[in-house]
Amino acid sequence: MSVPAVEVAQHHQHQFDIVVNNHPVHADGPDSTGLQIKEDAIKQGVQIQLDFQLSEKIGEHGTKIIGDNDAVTLHEGAVFVAVAPDDNS
């Protein structure tokens, strides 16, 4: 008897400790989206809103913009920054 793909996918999900705006966040992964990361952060008290622009820190000085529907493969210690849409930093 085969197991439905949805059940298989759920068995591979587990929590990752990531950072959003310098706050620790527990996020389900490894497969996530930009919107899911922001939702998890908000639920855990990070002072951001869903319309904030999310980016992932890559290396020492790089960043990658993450759209709400963009697929993100989470890993332990991944660092994200969310800024208000009118923030010019």
PyMOL commands that place a pseudoatom at each C-alpha (Angstrom):
pseudoatom trace, name=CA, resn=MET, resi=1, chain=A, elem=C, hetatm=0, pos=[0.000, 0.000, 0.000]
pseudoatom trace, name=CA, resn=SER, resi=2, chain=A, elem=C, hetatm=0, pos=[1.465, 3.364, -0.990]
pseudoatom trace, name=CA, resn=VAL, resi=3, chain=A, elem=C, hetatm=0, pos=[1.478, 6.494, 1.145]
pseudoatom trace, name=CA, resn=PRO, resi=4, chain=A, elem=C, hetatm=0, pos=[-0.037, 9.659, -0.388]
pseudoatom trace, name=CA, resn=ALA, resi=5, chain=A, elem=C, hetatm=0, pos=[2.552, 12.237, -1.434]
pseudoatom trace, name=CA, resn=VAL, resi=6, chain=A, elem=C, hetatm=0, pos=[1.072, 14.819, 0.962]
pseudoatom trace, name=CA, resn=GLU, resi=7, chain=A, elem=C, hetatm=0, pos=[1.744, 12.540, 3.934]
pseudoatom trace, name=CA, resn=VAL, resi=8, chain=A, elem=C, hetatm=0, pos=[5.282, 11.822, 2.719]
pseudoatom trace, name=CA, resn=ALA, resi=9, chain=A, elem=C, hetatm=0, pos=[5.994, 15.551, 2.360]
pseudoatom trace, name=CA, resn=GLN, resi=10, chain=A, elem=C, hetatm=0, pos=[4.679, 16.231, 5.870]
pseudoatom trace, name=CA, resn=HIS, resi=11, chain=A, elem=C, hetatm=0, pos=[7.014, 13.623, 7.347]
pseudoatom trace, name=CA, resn=HIS, resi=12, chain=A, elem=C, hetatm=0, pos=[10.019, 15.442, 5.908]
pseudoatom trace, name=CA, resn=GLN, resi=13, chain=A, elem=C, hetatm=0, pos=[9.036, 18.811, 7.385]
pseudoatom trace, name=CA, resn=HIS, resi=14, chain=A, elem=C, hetatm=0, pos=[10.673, 19.853, 10.610]
pseudoatom trace, name=CA, resn=GLN, resi=15, chain=A, elem=C, hetatm=0, pos=[11.464, 23.050, 12.462]
pseudoatom trace, name=CA, resn=PHE, resi=16, chain=A, elem=C, hetatm=0, pos=[14.444, 25.189, 11.628]
pseudoatom trace, name=CA, resn=ASP, resi=17, chain=A, elem=C, hetatm=0, pos=[15.841, 27.928, 13.834]
pseudoatom trace, name=CA, resn=ILE, resi=18, chain=A, elem=C, hetatm=0, pos=[16.208, 31.010, 11.659]
pseudoatom trace, name=CA, resn=VAL, resi=19, chain=A, elem=C, hetatm=0, pos=[16.636, 34.719, 12.373]
pseudoatom trace, name=CA, resn=VAL, resi=20, chain=A, elem=C, hetatm=0, pos=[14.305, 37.494, 11.202]
pseudoatom trace, name=CA, resn=ASN, resi=21, chain=A, elem=C, hetatm=0, pos=[15.307, 41.073, 12.007]
pseudoatom trace, name=CA, resn=ASN, resi=22, chain=A, elem=C, hetatm=0, pos=[17.700, 39.853, 14.706]
pseudoatom trace, name=CA, resn=HIS, resi=23, chain=A, elem=C, hetatm=0, pos=[14.981, 37.757, 16.422]
pseudoatom trace, name=CA, resn=PRO, resi=24, chain=A, elem=C, hetatm=0, pos=[15.049, 33.950, 16.624]
pseudoatom trace, name=CA, resn=VAL, resi=25, chain=A, elem=C, hetatm=0, pos=[12.150, 32.300, 14.779]
pseudoatom trace, name=CA, resn=HIS, resi=26, chain=A, elem=C, hetatm=0, pos=[11.142, 28.638, 14.576]
pseudoatom trace, name=CA, resn=ALA, resi=27, chain=A, elem=C, hetatm=0, pos=[9.981, 27.920, 11.020]
pseudoatom trace, name=CA, resn=ASP, resi=28, chain=A, elem=C, hetatm=0, pos=[8.663, 24.777, 9.368]
pseudoatom trace, name=CA, resn=GLY, resi=29, chain=A, elem=C, hetatm=0, pos=[10.843, 23.635, 6.514]
pseudoatom trace, name=CA, resn=PRO, resi=30, chain=A, elem=C, hetatm=0, pos=[12.920, 22.898, 4.647]
pseudoatom trace, name=CA, resn=ASP, resi=31, chain=A, elem=C, hetatm=0, pos=[10.392, 24.078, 2.036]
pseudoatom trace, name=CA, resn=SER, resi=32, chain=A, elem=C, hetatm=0, pos=[8.853, 27.467, 2.731]
pseudoatom trace, name=CA, resn=THR, resi=33, chain=A, elem=C, hetatm=0, pos=[7.880, 30.721, 1.033]
pseudoatom trace, name=CA, resn=GLY, resi=34, chain=A, elem=C, hetatm=0, pos=[8.612, 34.350, 1.777]
pseudoatom trace, name=CA, resn=LEU, resi=35, chain=A, elem=C, hetatm=0, pos=[5.062, 34.806, 3.039]
pseudoatom trace, name=CA, resn=GLN, resi=36, chain=A, elem=C, hetatm=0, pos=[5.291, 31.795, 5.356]
pseudoatom trace, name=CA, resn=ILE, resi=37, chain=A, elem=C, hetatm=0, pos=[8.544, 33.119, 6.852]
pseudoatom trace, name=CA, resn=LYS, resi=38, chain=A, elem=C, hetatm=0, pos=[6.919, 36.497, 7.564]
pseudoatom trace, name=CA, resn=GLU, resi=39, chain=A, elem=C, hetatm=0, pos=[3.816, 34.810, 9.024]
pseudoatom trace, name=CA, resn=ASP, resi=40, chain=A, elem=C, hetatm=0, pos=[5.952, 32.651, 11.328]
pseudoatom trace, name=CA, resn=ALA, resi=41, chain=A, elem=C, hetatm=0, pos=[7.964, 35.687, 12.432]
pseudoatom trace, name=CA, resn=ILE, resi=42, chain=A, elem=C, hetatm=0, pos=[4.832, 37.746, 13.171]
pseudoatom trace, name=CA, resn=LYS, resi=43, chain=A, elem=C, hetatm=0, pos=[3.266, 34.878, 15.172]
pseudoatom trace, name=CA, resn=GLN, resi=44, chain=A, elem=C, hetatm=0, pos=[6.438, 34.761, 17.261]
pseudoatom trace, name=CA, resn=GLY, resi=45, chain=A, elem=C, hetatm=0, pos=[6.476, 38.473, 18.076]
pseudoatom trace, name=CA, resn=VAL, resi=46, chain=A, elem=C, hetatm=0, pos=[8.755, 39.963, 15.422]
pseudoatom trace, name=CA, resn=GLN, resi=47, chain=A, elem=C, hetatm=0, pos=[7.503, 43.497, 14.786]
pseudoatom trace, name=CA, resn=ILE, resi=48, chain=A, elem=C, hetatm=0, pos=[6.956, 43.303, 11.020]
pseudoatom trace, name=CA, resn=GLN, resi=49, chain=A, elem=C, hetatm=0, pos=[3.918, 43.277, 8.743]
pseudoatom trace, name=CA, resn=LEU, resi=50, chain=A, elem=C, hetatm=0, pos=[2.957, 41.042, 5.839]
pseudoatom trace, name=CA, resn=ASP, resi=51, chain=A, elem=C, hetatm=0, pos=[3.601, 43.807, 3.282]
pseudoatom trace, name=CA, resn=PHE, resi=52, chain=A, elem=C, hetatm=0, pos=[7.252, 44.179, 4.365]
pseudoatom trace, name=CA, resn=GLN, resi=53, chain=A, elem=C, hetatm=0, pos=[9.964, 43.292, 1.814]
pseudoatom trace, name=CA, resn=LEU, resi=54, chain=A, elem=C, hetatm=0, pos=[11.849, 40.174, 2.854]
pseudoatom trace, name=CA, resn=SER, resi=55, chain=A, elem=C, hetatm=0, pos=[15.451, 39.452, 1.945]
pseudoatom trace, name=CA, resn=GLU, resi=56, chain=A, elem=C, hetatm=0, pos=[17.880, 36.720, 2.906]
pseudoatom trace, name=CA, resn=LYS, resi=57, chain=A, elem=C, hetatm=0, pos=[21.430, 37.505, 3.918]
pseudoatom trace, name=CA, resn=ILE, resi=58, chain=A, elem=C, hetatm=0, pos=[23.898, 35.621, 1.736]
pseudoatom trace, name=CA, resn=GLY, resi=59, chain=A, elem=C, hetatm=0, pos=[27.493, 35.520, 2.934]
pseudoatom trace, name=CA, resn=GLU, resi=60, chain=A, elem=C, hetatm=0, pos=[29.111, 38.543, 4.526]
pseudoatom trace, name=CA, resn=HIS, resi=61, chain=A, elem=C, hetatm=0, pos=[27.645, 41.331, 2.401]
pseudoatom trace, name=CA, resn=GLY, resi=62, chain=A, elem=C, hetatm=0, pos=[25.133, 39.848, -0.029]
pseudoatom trace, name=CA, resn=THR, resi=63, chain=A, elem=C, hetatm=0, pos=[21.356, 39.728, 0.071]
pseudoatom trace, name=CA, resn=LYS, resi=64, chain=A, elem=C, hetatm=0, pos=[18.661, 38.049, -1.992]
pseudoatom trace, name=CA, resn=ILE, resi=65, chain=A, elem=C, hetatm=0, pos=[15.173, 39.561, -2.260]
pseudoatom trace, name=CA, resn=ILE, resi=66, chain=A, elem=C, hetatm=0, pos=[12.464, 37.017, -1.413]
pseudoatom trace, name=CA, resn=GLY, resi=67, chain=A, elem=C, hetatm=0, pos=[8.951, 37.555, -2.796]
pseudoatom trace, name=CA, resn=ASP, resi=68, chain=A, elem=C, hetatm=0, pos=[5.890, 36.294, -0.964]
pseudoatom trace, name=CA, resn=ASN, resi=69, chain=A, elem=C, hetatm=0, pos=[5.445, 33.389, -3.392]
pseudoatom trace, name=CA, resn=ASP, resi=70, chain=A, elem=C, hetatm=0, pos=[9.147, 32.638, -3.856]
pseudoatom trace, name=CA, resn=ALA, resi=71, chain=A, elem=C, hetatm=0, pos=[10.226, 29.167, -2.765]
pseudoatom trace, name=CA, resn=VAL, resi=72, chain=A, elem=C, hetatm=0, pos=[12.830, 29.195, 0.009]
pseudoatom trace, name=CA, resn=THR, resi=73, chain=A, elem=C, hetatm=0, pos=[14.804, 26.199, 1.208]
pseudoatom trace, name=CA, resn=LEU, resi=74, chain=A, elem=C, hetatm=0, pos=[15.443, 26.865, 4.880]
pseudoatom trace, name=CA, resn=HIS, resi=75, chain=A, elem=C, hetatm=0, pos=[18.563, 25.844, 6.741]
pseudoatom trace, name=CA, resn=GLU, resi=76, chain=A, elem=C, hetatm=0, pos=[19.580, 26.232, 10.374]
pseudoatom trace, name=CA, resn=GLY, resi=77, chain=A, elem=C, hetatm=0, pos=[20.717, 29.752, 11.137]
pseudoatom trace, name=CA, resn=ALA, resi=78, chain=A, elem=C, hetatm=0, pos=[19.401, 31.355, 7.930]
pseudoatom trace, name=CA, resn=VAL, resi=79, chain=A, elem=C, hetatm=0, pos=[19.169, 35.119, 8.395]
pseudoatom trace, name=CA, resn=PHE, resi=80, chain=A, elem=C, hetatm=0, pos=[16.369, 37.247, 6.941]
pseudoatom trace, name=CA, resn=VAL, resi=81, chain=A, elem=C, hetatm=0, pos=[15.617, 40.955, 7.051]
pseudoatom trace, name=CA, resn=ALA, resi=82, chain=A, elem=C, hetatm=0, pos=[12.135, 42.423, 6.591]
pseudoatom trace, name=CA, resn=VAL, resi=83, chain=A, elem=C, hetatm=0, pos=[11.743, 46.152, 5.957]
pseudoatom trace, name=CA, resn=ALA, resi=84, chain=A, elem=C, hetatm=0, pos=[8.719, 48.371, 5.452]
pseudoatom trace, name=CA, resn=PRO, resi=85, chain=A, elem=C, hetatm=0, pos=[7.897, 49.078, 1.798]
pseudoatom trace, name=CA, resn=ASP, resi=86, chain=A, elem=C, hetatm=0, pos=[8.697, 52.776, 2.271]
pseudoatom trace, name=CA, resn=ASP, resi=87, chain=A, elem=C, hetatm=0, pos=[12.050, 52.131, 3.999]
pseudoatom trace, name=CA, resn=ASN, resi=88, chain=A, elem=C, hetatm=0, pos=[14.875, 53.319, 1.744]
pseudoatom trace, name=CA, resn=SER, resi=89, chain=A, elem=C, hetatm=0, pos=[17.693, 51.581, 3.643]
for i in range(1, 89): cmd.bond("trace and resi %d" % i, "trace and resi %d" % (i + 1))
show_as sticks, trace
zoom trace
